[in-house]
Amino acid sequence: MSEEISLDNRTEKMIPEEERKLLGNLEEKIGQLLTKYQELMREKEELVSELDMEREKRARLEKKMDLLSQDREKVKTRIDQLLHRLKSIDI
């Protein structure tokens, strides 16, 4: 991607020095932009990967929370049954 297209010597000599400097500046800025773009793309890939891991973690935690809620309901039902049995005992 960092291929450079050079002009032949005759064409390059026909371009005024000021324009050559402008073209050189433009090439440099484009090179910097491409480098920054590649860095941002790598960062984006890393963030997407981290996001996927966090989503998986969240899904596991939600599943664990559901299981804990089910266990809580079972314990609550069991306690209600025991209380009901105690109430039915004649003292």
C-alpha positions as CSV (number, residue, x, y, z in Angstrom):
1,M,0.0,0.0,0.0
2,S,2.9,2.3,0.5
3,E,4.0,2.1,-3.2
4,E,5.3,5.3,-4.6
5,I,4.7,6.3,-8.1
6,S,7.5,8.4,-9.4
7,L,7.5,10.7,-12.4
8,D,10.2,10.3,-15.0
9,N,13.0,12.8,-14.8
10,R,11.8,15.0,-17.6
11,T,8.4,15.4,-16.2
12,E,9.8,16.0,-12.7
13,K,12.1,18.8,-14.0
14,M,9.1,20.5,-15.7
15,I,7.3,20.9,-12.4
16,P,8.3,24.0,-10.5
17,E,10.0,23.6,-7.2
18,E,7.1,25.0,-5.2
19,E,4.7,22.6,-6.7
20,R,7.1,19.7,-6.0
21,K,7.2,20.7,-2.4
22,L,3.4,20.9,-2.3
23,L,3.2,17.4,-3.9
24,G,5.8,16.2,-1.4
25,N,3.8,17.6,1.5
26,L,0.6,16.1,0.1
27,E,2.3,12.7,-0.2
28,E,3.6,12.9,3.4
29,K,0.1,13.9,4.7
30,I,-1.5,11.0,2.8
31,G,1.1,8.6,4.2
32,Q,0.4,9.9,7.7
33,L,-3.4,9.5,7.2
34,L,-2.9,5.9,5.9
35,T,-0.8,5.1,8.9
36,K,-3.4,6.5,11.3
37,Y,-6.1,4.7,9.4
38,Q,-4.3,1.4,9.9
39,E,-3.8,2.1,13.6
40,L,-7.5,2.9,14.0
41,M,-8.5,-0.3,12.2
42,R,-6.3,-2.3,14.5
43,E,-7.8,-0.5,17.5
44,K,-11.3,-1.2,16.2
45,E,-10.5,-4.9,15.8
46,E,-9.2,-5.0,19.4
47,L,-12.3,-3.2,20.7
48,V,-14.7,-5.5,18.8
49,S,-12.8,-8.5,20.3
50,E,-13.1,-7.0,23.8
51,L,-16.8,-6.3,23.2
52,D,-17.4,-9.9,22.1
53,M,-15.7,-11.2,25.3
54,E,-17.8,-8.8,27.5
55,R,-21.0,-10.0,25.8
56,E,-20.1,-13.6,26.5
57,K,-19.3,-12.7,30.1
58,R,-22.6,-10.9,30.4
59,A,-24.5,-13.9,28.9
60,R,-22.8,-16.2,31.4
61,L,-23.6,-13.9,34.3
62,E,-27.3,-13.7,33.2
63,K,-27.5,-17.4,33.1
64,K,-26.0,-17.7,36.5
65,M,-28.4,-15.1,37.8
66,D,-31.3,-17.1,36.3
67,L,-30.1,-20.2,38.1
68,L,-29.7,-18.4,41.4
69,S,-33.3,-17.0,41.0
70,Q,-34.6,-20.5,40.4
71,D,-32.8,-21.8,43.4
72,R,-34.2,-18.9,45.5
73,E,-37.7,-19.7,44.3
74,K,-37.2,-23.4,45.3
75,V,-36.0,-22.4,48.7
76,K,-38.9,-20.0,49.2
77,T,-41.4,-22.7,48.2
78,R,-39.7,-25.2,50.5
79,I,-39.9,-22.7,53.4
80,D,-43.5,-21.9,52.7
81,Q,-44.3,-25.6,52.7
82,L,-42.5,-26.1,56.1
83,L,-44.4,-23.1,57.5
84,H,-47.7,-24.5,56.3
85,R,-46.9,-27.8,57.9
86,L,-46.0,-26.1,61.2
87,K,-49.3,-24.2,61.1
88,S,-51.3,-27.4,60.6
89,I,-49.8,-29.0,63.7
90,D,-52.3,-28.7,66.6
91,I,-50.6,-27.6,69.8
